[in-house]
Structure formats: structure tokens, C-alpha cells
Amino acid sequence: MSAVAKEVSAAMRRKAPKAASSWPRALPSLDSKFNFKDTVPNVDAAHFQPLGTWSSEKLNQSRAENPFLMTWVPGSARHKVPNMTHGEGVYLFDDQGKQYLDWTSQAVCANLGHDVPESVVESAAYQMRTLPFTYGGIGITEVRTRMNQLMAEVLPGNLRAAVYPSSGAEANEAGIMMARRFTGKKKVISWYRSYHGATGAAGAATGDMRRWYGSDDNPGFIKAFNPFPLFFKHGGNGATEEENVQAALAMLEEQILNEGPDNIASIMMESIVGAGGCLVMPEGYMQGVRALCDEYVILMHVDEVMVGFGRTGQMFGFQHYDGVMPDIVSAAKGISGAAIPMSMTAVNEEIMEFFEDKAIGWGSTYQAHPVAMAVAYENVKYLLQNNIVGRCQKLAPLFEACMQKLANDHPSIKQFRSIGMFGCFDIHDPNGVNPKLQHEAAHAAFAKYKEAYNENGLVGLHRYPHIHCAPPLVISEEELIDGFQRLDRALSVLDEALGYDEESRGAI
């Protein structure tokens, strides 16, 4: 290289750095907003009046000026929801003095009605006075230890309560995480006709349309058909129940094999499907699922959120299926009678032992909240001391007879199912068609039915084309008959609104 070339080359090396340099870039400017940091809130003096003193006018004005959202319906639906002031037994009362019989125990959870046992009130008050909160990893209260022992005594077999979240969805989240951690596998199989909650994993495990809002994007969740598809029978149209069960189990096994048994952590199911229509699994099916889980080393996770703690005439729904013991059980609702948010996730002893030297990988600030534990503890003791499960068994024949009578009397009722104090009617139109598929808006007839339902003094949860019946477990025989009579009158409106002629309505 010539002397000139060397000089030019050296100069270029000095002027062009070898390393990459950042590019100049102006950050976006703040669109400044006043954040009221020095402003004293203008709080209505009426807030400092005792609860129960606001007038209807004041309540309605506040609702109009300070909107809030609903959950599974548009926010504007709040305008049609009454202001409830108090409850007595199985009844609720609005601010106009109208009485409503709670026909579905709210969301199938207010199992002891709306008079909380005094022992529950006293226990909650005691805990709030002595120690309203301690984080579960920092302090363990007496009531937590007591409740845990009670659950060990109430849960069947080798099931043990592991954690106490605040909702059924959280209980399912914990169960899913423990299944994945224990097995080292990720996939979870659950049914299309199911609901397990609206949080991340619980929403993804859900099968009904509520997962369409965004839960479908979570990976690792596989949907299967349980024995109750809408438009076909697993064994063919002429198949017996036993043949349908065998075909449904064969279909499930093939799905397990196609997904890979070594990839599947758990099969998750409601012991008795709740919102999807009070579906009681046919004889042999749950036993077959348990056998498949054992064969392919998959955990059986049973969701008892809606039916656990006595709703079906057994403490837990899975106890209706001879020989079936799940590995994981999630429960909520009935554990506290809905007096406070509370749930439980139980697992078998092998899973409990596995986590003795490792974290489960799930947590919540309010897990094992002392006040919630106190309420649930007294609630479960009340169930035991007053034999609420036995009471449910005693009322079940009358409950079923009343459902049978309404099914006989109303052409809009295609069929019904009941177990304990939990039942459901399926509705069809005069052409035998399902009038409310999941992707469709509700038939206009249901709006007229709901209006008649409320006019006849019923209040409850609506999941069309199903009509659920699940009154509080403390209901008397007279109140139960009265409730079915009120429902009878509302169903007559539905018959007509769906288009059944007068002759068919009178002939049934």
C-alpha cells in the first residue's frame, strides 16, 4: 500500500467509528391533563348517613349519575335491576316493598337463604375485632387451623384442603396450576358444556360462550364432548344409554391418544354441570373417565363450585357416582353460603406431599382471609349441625314431582332433570327447535317470560334455553310449592309467547 493510501485509510478509521451509534429520537410530548392532586374531593354528605337510610329517589339518582358496569350483560341492563333492601329466609324485598322468592339462590350460592345464622355474624364480628387480616404467609390464625381440620374431616377419602382462595374461578386456577406442576404436563381437557370461571386459565377451561370474550387465546386447553351434545348421540340415534356412554368414553380416549397422554395434566369437569343445564352424568360415565385417567396417568379435577356442600343431596356432587374419587376438587359458593367471597381447592395426599418442599405456583393476597374463613367455618358447621344435606334429600322427591308436573303442563318444556334441590327445564319452540343457541340473541319470548317471572314474585339467574330451579336449601315444603306455582304462571306466558296455540296449551 502506498504512503498516500495508508494516510487516507488511517484518516477514515479515525472518522468512522466501528461501533453502532444510536439514532436521535424525540419522545412523544405529554398531553398534559390536570390530575387533581391538590383538590379536596367533593364528597356527598349523605355518605355519612347510616346504611339503609337512602331513599329510593336518592338511590336511583345516584345510579343515574354514577354508572357502573354489569358482567355478562351490557352495562345498561342495570337500569332494569331492582334496588334490593333486605332479605328474610328465602325471600328478597326491593325498595318498593315487593317480595321475591329467590328461585335460584342468586347464582346458586345463597344456600341458606337471606337470614345469615347468628353464629356466622358473631364469628365474623369476632374475627374483625381481634384480627381482621393477616397475609397467609406471615401469620396463621386460629380459625384457619380450625377450618382446615374441619375440611379434613368433611372431605372424603384422602382429599385434603390445600388453599382457600376467594372465588370459584380462583379455586380452579389453583387446581390447574397444581395439576400442571405435579405432573409436569400442560394440557387440560374439559367439556364444551361447562363453565369454570372468567379468569385466565379458568376461562380457557370453560366451554360455553363466555370463553369467546378472550379466553380462547390461552394455550393448552382442549375441549371435548361430554355425554350430552345438543344435536347427536355418541352411539347413534337408536343407541341405549349404555351404548352412548361407551361411545362417549371411546371418543374421549381417542382424543386423549391424539393429544398425547404424556402432554395431558388433567381432565377437568363439573361433577354435575351447572349453568349448562343440571346435567347428571349417566351411569358408568364418570367411572369410565376415572379409569381413563388412571390408565393414562392423568389427574381427575372435579369442579364442585356450584353443587358442593349439599346442593344435590350429597356433600359433594361426585359422591353420586359410585367408586369415583377425584384427585383435585375445587369448591366455593356453598362453602360460605355466599355471605362472603370464599373458596377451597382440595387435592389428594400424594399431591399435598409433592408440594411440601416446593411452591404450588399460585397465590392471592386474600387467600385464607381470616374473616372469610370465620364465615365459612361457621357456615359449614351450621350445615352439619342442622343436617342440611339430609334435609335436601328429604325435599328432593317433592322437588322432582313439582318439576314433573310443570313439564307435563307446559308444551314449551322439552324435558327436565333434577337431583337433590337442583333442577333444570329445557325449552323448545312449537317446531321442536332450540330457541336460544349460544351464538344467538335470546328469543323475544324470553323477555316476556322474564317479565312474568318477576311479576309473579320470582327472582333468579337466567341461562336460556335452560330454566334453572335451585331455591335455598332451607326452603319449606309450602314455600317450595308456592315457588313452583309462581313459575307455573310465568311458564304459561312463555308457552304463548313462543307460539304454542291455545289447543296445545290446554291439551297438556
C-alpha positions in Angstrom: 0.0 0.0 0.0 1.4 3.4 -0.9 2.1 6.1 1.7 -0.9 8.1 0.4 -3.3 5.2 0.6 -2.1 4.4 4.2 -2.7 8.0 5.2 -6.2 8.1 3.7 -7.0 4.7 5.3 -5.9 5.9 8.7 -7.9 9.1 8.4 -11.1 7.2 7.5 -10.6 4.9 10.5 -10.5 7.9 12.8 -13.7 9.5 11.3 -15.9 6.3 11.0 -16.4 4.6 14.4 -16.6 0.8 14.2 -19.4 0.6 16.8 -23.0 1.3 16.0 -24.3 4.6 17.3 -27.8 5.3 18.5 -30.2 7.4 16.4 -31.6 10.7 17.6 -35.3 10.3 18.5 -37.6 12.7 20.2 -40.0 11.2 22.7 -43.7 12.0 22.5 -44.8 15.0 24.4 -47.1 14.6 27.3 -50.7 15.6 26.6 -50.9 17.2 30.0 -54.1 16.5 32.0 -55.0 18.0 35.3 -54.8 15.2 37.9 -56.5 17.0 40.8 -53.7 16.2 43.2 -54.3 19.3 45.3 -58.1 19.2 45.0 -60.2 18.1 48.0 -62.8 15.5 46.9 -66.3 16.9 46.9 -68.0 14.0 48.8 -71.7 13.9 49.3 -72.6 14.4 53.0 -75.2 11.6 52.5 -72.4 9.1 52.6 -72.1 9.7 56.3 -75.7 8.7 56.9 -76.2 5.1 58.2 -76.7 2.3 55.6 -80.4 1.7 55.0 -81.4 5.4 55.1 -81.1 6.5 51.5 -84.5 6.9 49.8 -85.4 5.2 46.5 -85.1 8.6 44.8 -81.6 9.1 46.2 -80.6 5.6 45.1 -81.9 6.0 41.6 -80.4 9.4 41.2 -77.0 8.1 42.3 -77.3 5.2 39.9 -78.1 7.5 37.0 -75.3 10.0 37.8 -72.6 7.4 38.7 -72.9 4.4 36.2 -71.3 1.1 36.8 -71.0 -1.9 34.6 -72.5 -5.4 34.8 -70.7 -8.6 33.9 -72.3 -11.0 31.3 -74.8 -8.4 30.1 -74.4 -4.8 28.7 -73.9 -2.1 31.3 -77.3 -0.5 30.5 -79.0 -3.7 31.9 -78.5 -2.2 35.4 -81.5 0.1 34.8 -83.8 -3.0 35.0 -82.3 -4.4 38.1 -84.3 -3.6 41.3 -82.8 -2.0 44.4 -82.9 -4.8 47.0 -83.2 -3.6 50.6 -83.3 -6.8 52.7 -83.9 -10.5 52.8 -85.8 -12.9 55.1 -85.4 -16.6 54.7 -85.9 -17.5 51.0 -87.3 -14.0 50.2 -85.8 -10.7 49.0 -87.5 -7.4 49.2 -87.0 -4.3 46.9 -87.3 -0.7 47.8 -90.9 -0.6 46.7 -91.8 -3.4 49.3 -92.2 -6.1 46.6 -91.4 -9.6 47.8 -89.4 -12.0 45.6 -88.9 -15.7 46.2 -85.2 -16.4 45.4 -85.7 -19.2 42.9 -82.0 -19.9 42.1 -80.3 -18.9 45.4 -78.9 -16.0 43.4 -76.1 -17.6 41.4 -76.8 -21.0 43.1 -74.9 -19.9 46.1 -77.1 -18.4 48.8 -77.9 -21.9 50.0 -79.0 -20.8 53.5 -81.2 -18.1 52.1 -81.0 -14.5 53.3 -81.1 -14.8 57.1 -77.4 -15.5 58.0 -77.2 -17.7 61.1 -76.4 -15.6 64.1 -73.3 -17.8 64.7 -71.9 -16.7 61.4 -72.5 -13.0 62.2 -70.9 -13.4 65.6 -67.9 -15.3 64.2 -67.3 -12.6 61.5 -67.6 -9.8 64.1 -65.2 -11.6 66.5 -62.6 -12.0 63.8 -62.9 -8.4 62.6 -62.5 -7.1 66.1 -59.5 -9.4 67.0 -57.6 -9.7 63.8 -59.3 -8.6 60.5 -56.5 -9.6 58.3 -53.1 -11.3 58.2 -51.4 -12.3 55.0 -51.4 -16.1 54.7 -47.6 -16.4 54.5 -47.0 -14.1 57.5 -49.4 -15.3 60.1 -51.8 -18.2 60.7 -55.0 -17.5 62.6 -56.8 -19.9 64.8 -59.8 -20.0 62.5 -57.6 -21.1 59.6 -56.3 -24.0 61.6 -59.8 -24.9 62.7 -61.3 -24.7 59.2 -58.5 -26.8 57.8 -59.1 -29.5 60.3 -62.9 -29.4 59.7 -62.3 -29.7 55.9 -60.0 -32.7 56.5 -62.9 -34.3 58.4 -65.6 -33.4 55.9 -63.7 -34.2 52.7 -64.0 -37.9 51.7 -61.1 -40.3 51.4 -57.6 -38.9 51.2 -58.6 -35.5 49.9 -57.2 -32.6 51.9 -57.8 -28.8 51.6 -54.8 -27.2 50.1 -55.7 -23.5 49.7 -58.6 -21.2 50.4 -59.0 -18.6 47.6 -61.8 -16.0 47.2 -63.8 -17.4 44.3 -64.6 -20.5 42.3 -62.6 -19.2 39.4 -59.5 -18.8 41.6 -60.0 -22.2 43.1 -59.9 -23.6 39.6 -56.8 -21.6 38.8 -55.0 -23.1 41.8 -56.2 -26.6 40.8 -55.0 -26.2 37.2 -51.6 -24.9 38.3 -51.1 -27.7 40.9 -52.1 -30.3 38.2 -49.5 -28.8 35.8 -46.8 -28.5 38.4 -47.4 -32.0 39.9 -47.5 -33.8 36.5 -45.0 -31.7 34.6 -47.6 -31.7 31.8 -49.6 -28.7 30.4 -52.8 -29.7 28.6 -56.1 -29.7 30.3 -59.2 -31.4 28.8 -62.6 -30.0 29.7 -66.1 -30.1 28.2 -67.8 -27.8 25.8 -70.9 -27.7 28.0 -69.1 -26.3 31.1 -68.3 -23.2 33.0 -65.3 -22.9 35.3 -64.9 -19.1 35.8 -63.7 -16.0 34.0 -60.1 -15.7 35.0 -57.2 -16.7 32.7 -56.9 -20.4 33.0 -60.5 -21.0 34.4 -61.9 -19.0 31.4 -59.9 -21.1 29.0 -61.1 -24.3 30.6 -64.7 -23.0 30.3 -66.6 -24.5 27.3 -69.6 -22.2 26.9 -69.8 -18.9 25.0 -68.3 -16.9 27.9 -64.8 -18.1 26.8 -65.3 -16.3 23.5 -64.6 -12.9 25.1 -60.9 -13.7 25.0 -60.1 -16.8 27.0 -59.7 -18.9 23.8 -56.3 -17.3 23.3 -54.8 -19.1 26.3 -52.9 -22.2 25.1 -53.1 -25.7 26.5 -56.8 -26.2 26.8 -58.6 -28.9 24.9 -62.4 -29.2 24.5 -64.3 -32.5 24.4 -67.9 -33.5 24.2 -69.5 -34.9 27.4 -72.4 -37.4 27.0 -74.9 -34.5 26.3 -74.2 -33.0 22.9 -77.1 -30.9 21.6 -77.6 -32.5 18.1 -76.4 -36.0 18.1 -75.9 -39.1 20.3 -72.5 -40.7 20.6 -73.8 -44.1 19.9 -76.3 -43.2 17.2 -80.0 -42.4 17.3 -81.1 -45.8 18.3 -78.4 -46.4 20.9 -79.2 -47.3 24.5 -77.8 -45.2 27.3 -75.1 -47.8 28.0 -74.1 -47.8 24.3 -74.0 -44.0 24.3 -71.8 -44.0 27.4 -69.3 -46.5 25.8 -69.2 -44.5 22.6 -68.6 -41.2 24.5 -65.8 -42.8 26.5 -64.3 -44.2 23.3 -64.4 -40.8 21.7 -62.7 -39.3 24.8 -60.0 -42.0 24.8 -59.2 -41.4 21.1 -58.9 -37.7 21.9 -56.5 -38.4 24.7 -54.4 -40.5 22.4 -54.4 -37.8 19.7 -53.4 -35.1 22.2 -50.8 -37.4 23.7 -51.3 -38.8 27.2 -47.8 -37.5 28.2 -49.0 -34.0 27.4 -52.2 -34.0 29.5 -52.1 -32.8 33.1 -55.8 -33.2 33.9 -59.3 -33.8 32.8 -61.5 -31.1 34.4 -65.2 -31.4 34.7 -68.2 -30.3 36.8 -69.5 -33.3 38.7 -73.0 -32.1 37.8 -72.9 -29.5 35.0 -74.5 -26.3 36.5 -75.1 -23.4 34.2 -75.1 -25.8 31.2 -78.3 -27.4 32.4 -78.1 -29.5 35.6 -76.5 -32.4 33.7 -76.1 -35.6 35.8 -73.6 -37.9 34.1 -75.2 -41.3 33.0 -74.3 -44.4 34.9 -70.8 -45.6 34.1 -69.6 -42.4 32.5 -67.7 -40.8 35.5 -66.4 -44.3 36.4 -65.1 -44.5 32.8 -63.4 -41.1 33.0 -61.7 -42.1 36.2 -60.5 -45.3 34.6 -59.1 -43.4 31.6 -57.3 -41.0 34.0 -55.7 -44.0 35.8 -54.8 -45.7 32.6 -53.0 -42.7 31.1 -51.7 -41.1 34.3 -53.9 -38.0 34.1 -55.3 -36.2 37.1 -59.1 -36.0 37.6 -60.1 -32.5 38.6 -63.8 -32.1 39.6 -65.3 -28.7 39.8 -67.8 -28.6 42.7 -68.2 -24.8 42.8 -71.9 -24.8 42.2 -73.1 -28.1 43.7 -70.6 -28.7 46.5 -71.7 -28.5 50.2 -75.1 -30.1 49.9 -77.0 -28.7 46.8 -77.6 -32.2 45.3 -78.4 -34.2 48.4 -74.7 -35.2 48.9 -72.0 -33.1 50.4 -70.3 -33.2 47.1 -71.7 -34.0 43.6 -69.1 -36.6 42.8 -70.4 -38.7 45.6 -73.4 -39.6 43.4 -71.0 -41.7 41.3 -70.1 -45.0 42.9 -66.4 -45.7 43.1 -65.2 -42.3 41.9 -62.7 -40.3 43.8 -61.1 -37.3 42.1 -57.5 -36.1 42.6 -58.4 -32.4 42.8 -61.7 -30.8 43.9 -62.5 -27.1 43.7 -65.4 -25.7 45.7 -66.9 -22.3 46.5 -70.5 -20.8 46.8 -71.9 -23.2 49.3 -68.8 -23.2 51.5 -69.8 -19.8 52.8 -73.4 -19.7 51.7 -72.4 -16.6 49.7 -72.3 -14.5 52.8 -68.6 -13.7 51.9 -66.3 -14.5 48.9 -64.6 -17.8 49.8 -63.5 -21.0 48.0 -61.3 -24.0 48.5 -59.1 -26.2 46.4 -58.5 -29.7 47.8 -56.1 -32.4 46.5 -55.2 -35.9 47.3 -52.4 -36.7 49.8 -49.9 -37.6 47.1 -50.2 -34.1 45.6 -50.1 -32.5 49.1 -46.9 -34.3 49.8 -45.4 -33.2 46.5 -45.7 -29.6 47.4 -44.2 -30.0 50.9 -40.8 -28.9 49.6 -41.9 -26.7 46.7 -44.2 -23.8 45.9 -47.5 -24.6 44.2 -47.0 -21.6 41.8 -50.3 -19.9 42.6 -51.1 -17.2 45.2 -53.5 -14.4 46.2 -53.4 -11.6 48.7 -56.7 -12.7 50.2 -56.1 -16.5 50.2 -57.2 -17.8 53.6 -58.6 -14.4 54.6 -59.4 -14.6 58.4 -62.9 -13.1 58.2 -63.8 -15.2 55.2 -62.5 -18.3 57.0 -64.6 -17.4 60.1 -67.8 -17.1 58.0 -67.1 -20.3 56.1 -66.2 -22.2 59.3 -69.5 -21.3 61.0 -71.5 -21.9 57.8 -70.2 -25.4 57.3 -70.8 -26.2 61.0 -74.3 -25.0 60.6 -74.8 -27.3 57.6 -73.6 -30.2 59.7 -75.4 -29.4 62.9 -78.8 -28.8 61.1 -78.4 -31.8 58.7 -78.9 -29.5 55.6 -77.8 -32.3 53.3 -80.3 -34.7 54.8 -83.0 -32.0 54.6 -82.2 -31.6 50.9 -82.6 -35.4 50.4 -86.0 -35.3 52.2 -87.3 -32.4 50.0 -85.9 -33.9 46.7 -89.0 -36.1 45.9 -91.4 -33.2 46.2 -89.0 -31.0 44.2 -88.9 -33.6 41.4 -92.7 -34.2 41.5 -93.2 -30.4 41.1 -90.8 -30.3 38.1 -92.6 -33.3 36.6 -96.0 -31.6 36.9 -94.8 -28.4 35.2 -93.1 -30.5 32.4 -96.5 -32.2 31.9 -98.5 -29.0 31.9 -96.3 -26.8 29.6 -95.7 -27.6 25.9 -92.7 -25.3 25.9 -90.8 -27.7 28.2 -89.0 -30.4 26.2 -87.5 -32.2 29.2 -86.2 -31.7 32.7 -83.5 -33.0 35.0 -83.3 -32.8 38.8 -81.1 -34.0 41.6 -81.5 -33.0 45.2 -82.6 -29.4 45.2 -81.1 -28.6 41.8 -83.1 -28.8 38.6 -83.4 -27.5 35.1 -86.1 -27.4 32.3 -85.0 -27.4 28.6 -87.2 -25.1 26.4 -88.2 -25.8 22.8 -90.4 -23.9 20.3 -93.5 -25.4 18.6 -91.3 -26.8 15.8 -89.1 -28.7 18.4 -86.2 -26.2 17.8 -83.8 -24.9 20.4 -84.9 -21.2 20.7 -81.5 -20.0 22.1 -78.3 -21.3 20.7 -75.1 -19.8 22.2 -74.3 -17.5 19.3 -77.9 -16.2 19.0 -79.7 -13.4 20.9 -82.4 -14.7 23.2 -85.8 -15.2 21.6 -88.2 -12.3 22.3 -90.5 -14.8 24.1 -87.9 -15.0 26.9 -88.2 -11.3 27.6 -91.9 -11.7 28.2 -91.3 -14.8 30.3 -88.7 -12.9 32.5 -91.2 -10.0 33.0 -93.9 -12.5 34.1 -91.3 -14.3 36.3 -90.6 -11.0 38.1 -94.3 -10.0 38.2 -95.1 -13.3 39.9 -92.6 -12.6 42.6 -89.6 -14.7 41.5 -86.0 -13.6 41.1 -83.2 -15.6 39.8 -80.5 -16.4 37.3 -81.5 -16.9 33.6 -79.5 -19.1 31.2 -81.8 -19.7 28.3 -82.8 -22.1 26.8 -82.5 -23.6 30.3 -84.7 -22.6 33.2 -83.0 -23.4 36.4 -84.7 -24.2 39.7 -82.4 -24.1 42.8 -84.0 -22.4 45.7 -82.2 -22.0 49.1 -81.8 -25.4 50.9 -83.7 -24.0 53.9 -87.0 -23.6 51.9 -90.1 -25.2 53.5 -92.4 -27.5 51.6 -95.1 -24.8 51.5 -92.6 -22.3 50.1 -91.4 -24.8 47.5 -94.9 -25.5 46.2 -95.6 -21.8 46.1 -92.4 -21.2 44.1 -93.4 -23.8 41.5 -96.9 -22.2 41.3 -95.3 -18.8 40.6 -93.1 -20.4 38.0 -96.1 -22.2 36.5 -97.8 -18.9 35.8 -94.6 -17.4 34.2 -94.3 -20.5 32.0 -97.8 -20.1 30.7 -96.7 -16.7 29.4 -93.7 -18.4 27.8 -95.9 -21.0 26.1 -98.0 -18.4 24.5 -95.0 -16.1 23.6 -93.2 -19.0 21.8 -96.3 -19.5 19.6 -98.0 -22.6 21.1 -101.7 -22.4 20.2 -104.4 -22.4 22.7 -105.3 -26.0 22.0 -101.8 -27.3 22.6 -101.5 -25.2 25.8 -104.8 -26.6 27.1 -104.2 -30.2 26.0 -101.0 -30.6 28.0 
